[in-house]
């Protein structure tokens, strides 16, 4: 995962009090090689075939995206992991970093229906979900209500600049993201499958933005930081922008293949010691009432910790990460690799942490250094 300037390792690295940490016993040694070999042997021919399809598709998708998008390797990987795990992702970055272009191009490569909703201060919930209108039957002359589908009825919904609309309208996505349905006028309307919300957000310190409710943030598997391109990437962007020609993007997968790949991710086995490792990471963000656990740093720096969705998302994301790297099993290293984008929006540094320059990223890095891996 890409490192950012406000993570541990920067010039303003937080200094932690060694006596105020959770003390975990070292776990029993796990023979990772034996564990990996046994897990791969248990995979069926169907599993290995699906793994090959995913790996080939993953490589082909990245090749197609590279025709339009320069760099952003980690961002692309995390968006694909969200899709392969049947989840949603929130991309955060300043305007002009190709967040919207990335999502629209990805919809092309996956051959999925795509709708874009530009979130503005005057956007209403019905502008997203749809509304009932009075319609007249041309044959009978009868007048009755007919439901007009909103842009939420697509495989990939781009919620562009989601934090530029008030919380009431932001909340219109909650039912869709969790239940994959919308309720209008007392009638439940199912959304197409597969269904993903990929949202973009401007940094909260920009003018005219609204903070997303915690309940909605928790429904995004990943909060993906989109950073500026490096020197070589920016030069390549300028060359492409000034070129008279552009390459055509082709579809690589389709709806049925994506649904099958989602089932494959679900089948990836996870050992008990990996579940335990993920649980400890999440639990360390919560201030415990158990006096035997000296986690004063959590009480000191966190307003609240991560909930069970964080644990679920850690395992799901680790499964996808393992598959994309050619493994049909999950290791503790896979969990650690996805911890930052899964956790950073699910914990809230309090005022004291902010005053000391301690960010959610630095807190998560601290946890990963503290919790031992098997």
C-alpha positions in Angstrom: 0.0 0.0 0.0 1.2 3.5 -0.8 2.5 5.5 2.1 1.3 9.0 2.7 3.0 12.0 4.3 0.9 11.9 7.5 1.7 8.2 8.3 4.2 6.9 10.8 7.7 7.4 9.3 7.1 11.1 8.5 9.0 13.9 10.1 6.3 14.3 12.8 6.3 10.7 13.8 4.2 10.2 17.0 6.1 9.1 20.1 4.2 6.3 21.9 4.4 5.6 25.6 5.7 2.1 25.8 4.0 1.4 29.1 0.5 2.2 27.8 0.1 -0.5 25.1 -1.9 -3.7 24.9 0.4 -6.5 25.7 -0.3 -9.7 23.7 1.4 -13.0 24.3 3.3 -14.2 21.3 1.1 -16.6 19.3 2.2 -20.2 18.9 4.5 -20.5 15.9 2.8 -21.3 12.7 4.6 -23.1 9.9 3.5 -20.8 7.1 5.0 -23.0 4.4 3.1 -26.1 5.6 -0.1 -24.0 6.1 0.2 -22.6 2.5 0.9 -26.0 1.0 -2.1 -27.6 2.8 -4.4 -24.8 1.9 -3.5 -25.0 -1.8 -3.9 -28.8 -1.8 -7.4 -28.5 -0.5 -8.4 -26.1 -3.3 -10.6 -27.9 -5.9 -10.0 -27.9 -9.6 -12.9 -25.5 -9.9 -11.2 -23.2 -7.4 -7.9 -23.2 -9.2 -9.7 -22.6 -12.5 -11.5 -19.6 -11.0 -8.3 -18.4 -9.5 -6.7 -18.5 -13.0 -9.7 -16.6 -14.5 -9.4 -13.9 -11.8 -5.6 -13.5 -12.2 -5.8 -13.3 -16.0 -8.8 -10.9 -15.8 -7.0 -8.8 -13.2 -4.0 -8.4 -15.4 -6.0 -7.7 -18.5 -8.2 -5.1 -16.7 -5.0 -3.3 -15.5 -3.7 -3.3 -19.1 -6.9 -1.7 -20.4 -7.0 0.9 -17.6 -3.4 1.8 -18.3 -4.5 3.0 -21.7 -6.4 5.8 -19.9 -5.1 6.0 -16.4 -1.4 6.8 -15.6 -0.1 5.2 -12.4 -2.5 4.9 -9.4 -1.6 1.2 -9.1 -2.7 0.9 -5.4 -5.9 2.7 -6.1 -6.8 0.4 -8.9 -6.0 -2.7 -6.9 -8.2 -1.5 -4.0 -11.1 -0.7 -6.2 -10.9 -4.1 -7.9 -10.8 -5.8 -4.5 -13.9 -4.0 -3.4 -15.7 -5.2 -6.6 -14.5 -8.8 -6.3 -15.8 -8.9 -2.6 -19.2 -7.4 -3.5 -18.4 -4.1 -1.6 -18.2 -0.4 -2.1 -15.3 2.1 -2.1 -14.8 5.8 -1.3 -12.0 7.6 -3.2 -10.7 10.7 -1.5 -8.5 13.3 -3.2 -8.3 16.8 -4.5 -10.0 17.6 -7.9 -8.2 16.6 -11.1 -6.7 13.3 -10.0 -8.8 11.2 -12.5 -11.0 9.6 -9.8 -14.1 9.9 -12.0 -12.3 8.9 -15.1 -10.9 5.8 -13.4 -14.4 4.6 -12.3 -16.1 5.2 -15.6 -13.3 3.4 -17.5 -13.5 0.5 -15.1 -17.2 0.1 -15.8 -16.2 -0.2 -19.5 -13.7 -2.9 -18.9 -16.1 -4.9 -16.7 -18.9 -4.5 -19.2 -21.3 -3.3 -16.5 -24.1 -0.7 -16.7 -22.9 2.6 -15.3 -24.7 5.7 -13.9 -23.1 8.9 -12.6 -24.8 11.1 -9.9 -23.2 14.5 -9.5 -23.8 15.4 -5.8 -24.7 19.0 -5.3 -26.2 21.0 -2.4 -29.7 21.0 -4.0 -29.8 17.3 -4.9 -32.8 15.5 -3.4 -33.1 11.8 -2.3 -35.6 11.1 -5.1 -33.1 12.3 -7.6 -31.0 9.2 -6.7 -33.6 6.5 -5.9 -36.3 7.5 -8.3 -39.9 8.6 -7.7 -43.5 7.7 -8.4 -45.3 9.7 -11.0 -48.9 9.8 -12.1 -49.3 8.2 -15.5 -52.2 7.7 -17.9 -52.7 4.4 -19.7 -53.1 5.3 -23.3 -55.4 2.4 -24.0 -57.8 2.5 -21.0 -57.4 6.1 -19.9 -56.8 4.9 -16.4 -54.5 7.0 -14.2 -52.2 5.4 -11.7 -48.8 5.7 -10.2 -45.8 4.5 -12.1 -42.3 4.2 -10.6 -39.5 6.1 -12.5 -36.2 4.4 -11.8 -33.4 6.7 -10.6 -29.7 6.4 -11.5 -29.2 4.1 -8.5 -30.5 1.3 -10.8 -27.2 0.4 -12.4 -24.4 -2.1 -11.8 -21.8 0.6 -11.0 -23.1 3.9 -9.5 -20.6 6.7 -9.3 -21.5 9.1 -6.4 -19.3 12.0 -7.6 -18.3 14.5 -4.9 -20.5 12.8 -2.4 -19.7 15.2 0.3 -21.0 18.2 -1.5 -24.6 17.3 -0.7 -26.3 17.5 2.8 -26.5 14.4 5.0 -30.2 13.9 4.2 -29.4 13.2 0.6 -26.2 11.3 1.4 -28.4 9.0 3.6 -30.5 8.0 0.5 -27.7 5.6 -0.3 -27.7 3.7 3.0 -30.4 1.2 2.2 -29.1 0.7 -1.3 -25.5 0.0 -0.1 -26.5 -2.4 2.7 -29.7 -4.1 1.4 -29.2 -3.6 -2.3 -32.7 -2.3 -2.6 -34.6 1.0 -2.3 -38.0 1.7 -0.8 -40.1 4.3 -2.5 -43.7 4.9 -1.5 -43.8 1.8 0.6 -42.7 -0.4 -2.3 -39.4 -2.2 -2.3 -37.4 -2.2 -5.5 -34.5 -4.6 -5.9 -31.3 -3.3 -7.5 -29.4 -5.1 -10.3 -26.7 -7.6 -9.5 -23.8 -7.0 -9.2 -24.2 -3.6 -7.6 -21.5 -1.3 -6.4 -21.3 2.3 -5.2 -18.0 3.9 -6.0 -17.9 7.4 -4.5 -15.5 10.2 -4.8 -14.9 12.8 -2.1 -13.0 16.1 -1.8 -10.9 16.6 1.2 -13.0 17.8 4.1 -11.2 21.1 4.5 -12.4 22.3 1.1 -15.2 24.9 0.9 -18.7 23.6 0.5 -18.3 20.1 1.8 -20.3 18.1 4.4 -19.0 15.3 6.6 -20.3 11.9 5.7 -22.3 10.2 8.6 -20.4 7.5 10.4 -23.1 5.0 9.5 -22.5 5.6 5.8 -18.7 5.7 6.0 -18.9 2.3 7.7 -20.6 0.8 4.6 -17.6 1.5 2.4 -15.1 -1.3 2.6 -12.2 0.9 1.6 -11.4 4.6 2.0 -8.8 5.0 -0.8 -6.5 8.0 -0.7 -5.8 9.2 -4.2 -2.4 11.0 -4.2 -0.7 13.3 -6.7 1.2 11.6 -9.6 5.0 11.5 -9.3 7.2 13.4 -11.8 7.4 10.7 -14.5 3.7 10.0 -14.3 2.7 13.7 -14.6 5.0 14.1 -17.7 3.2 11.1 -19.2 -0.2 12.6 -18.4 0.8 15.8 -20.2 2.0 13.8 -23.3 -1.2 11.9 -23.5 -3.3 15.0 -23.1 -1.5 16.7 -25.9 -1.7 13.6 -28.2 -4.3 13.7 -31.0 -5.1 10.0 -30.6 -6.3 7.8 -27.8 -6.5 4.0 -27.3 -9.9 2.3 -27.2 -10.8 0.5 -24.0 -12.2 -3.1 -24.4 -14.5 -5.1 -22.1 -12.6 -7.9 -20.3 -15.2 -9.4 -17.9 -19.0 -9.5 -17.8 -21.8 -9.7 -15.2 -21.9 -13.5 -14.9 -18.1 -13.8 -14.6 -18.0 -11.1 -11.9 -20.7 -12.9 -9.9 -18.8 -16.2 -10.2 -15.5 -14.5 -9.1 -17.3 -13.1 -6.0 -18.4 -16.6 -5.1 -14.8 -17.7 -5.5 -13.5 -15.1 -3.1 -16.1 -16.3 -0.5 -14.7 -19.8 -0.8 -11.1 -18.9 0.1 -10.3 -20.6 3.4 -9.1 -18.7 6.4 -7.3 -20.3 9.3 -8.2 -19.6 13.0 -4.9 -17.8 13.7 -5.7 -15.3 10.8 -9.2 -14.7 12.2 -7.6 -14.1 15.6 -5.0 -11.7 14.2 -7.7 -9.6 12.4 -9.9 -9.5 15.6 -6.9 -8.3 17.7 -6.3 -5.5 15.2 -9.9 -4.3 15.4 -10.2 -4.7 19.2 -7.1 -2.6 19.8 -9.0 0.4 18.5 -11.6 0.1 21.3 -11.1 1.4 24.8 -11.8 -1.6 27.0 -13.2 -1.6 30.5 -11.1 -4.7 31.3 -8.5 -3.4 33.7 -6.2 -6.2 32.8 -5.7 -4.7 29.4 -3.6 -1.5 29.5 -4.9 0.2 26.4 -4.8 3.8 27.7 -3.5 5.0 24.4 -6.9 4.1 22.8 -8.7 6.0 25.5 -6.3 8.8 25.1 -6.3 9.2 21.3 -9.6 7.7 19.9 -13.1 9.1 20.1 -14.4 5.7 19.0 -13.1 2.5 17.6 -14.0 0.2 14.7 -17.0 -2.0 14.8 -17.7 -5.5 13.6 -18.0 -4.4 9.9 -14.2 -3.6 10.1 -13.5 -7.2 11.1 -15.7 -8.6 8.4 -14.1 -6.2 5.8 -10.6 -7.1 6.9 -11.1 -10.8 6.2 -13.0 -10.2 2.9 -10.4 -7.8 1.6 -7.6 -10.1 2.7 -9.2 -12.9 0.7 -9.3 -10.8 -2.5 -5.7 -9.6 -1.9 -4.6 -13.2 -1.5 -6.3 -14.3 -4.8 -4.9 -11.3 -6.7 -1.5 -12.5 -5.6 -2.1 -16.1 -6.7 -2.9 -17.7 -3.4 -6.0 -19.6 -2.4 -5.5 -19.1 1.3 -5.2 -16.0 3.6 -2.2 -15.2 5.7 -1.7 -12.6 8.4 0.4 -10.6 5.9 -2.6 -10.3 3.7 -4.7 -8.9 6.5 -1.9 -6.4 7.4 -1.7 -5.3 3.7 -5.3 -4.2 3.6 -5.6 -2.8 7.1 -5.0 0.9 6.3 -7.8 1.3 3.6 -10.2 -0.8 5.6 -9.7 0.8 9.0 -8.7 4.5 8.4 -12.3 5.7 8.1 -13.7 3.5 10.9 -11.8 5.1 13.7 -11.9 8.7 14.9 -8.9 10.4 16.4 -10.1 12.7 19.2 -9.1 16.3 19.7 -6.0 15.4 21.7 -4.7 13.2 18.8 -5.4 15.9 16.3 -3.5 18.5 18.4 -0.5 16.2 18.6 -0.6 15.5 14.8 -1.6 11.9 15.3 -3.8 10.6 12.4 -5.9 7.5 11.9 -3.1 6.1 9.6 -0.5 6.5 12.3 -2.7 4.8 14.9 -3.3 1.9 12.5 0.4 1.6 11.8 1.0 1.6 15.5 -1.5 -1.3 15.9 0.1 -3.3 13.2 3.5 -2.9 14.9 2.0 -3.9 18.2 -0.1 -7.0 17.4 2.2 -10.0 16.7 1.6 -12.1 13.6 1.6 -15.8 13.8 
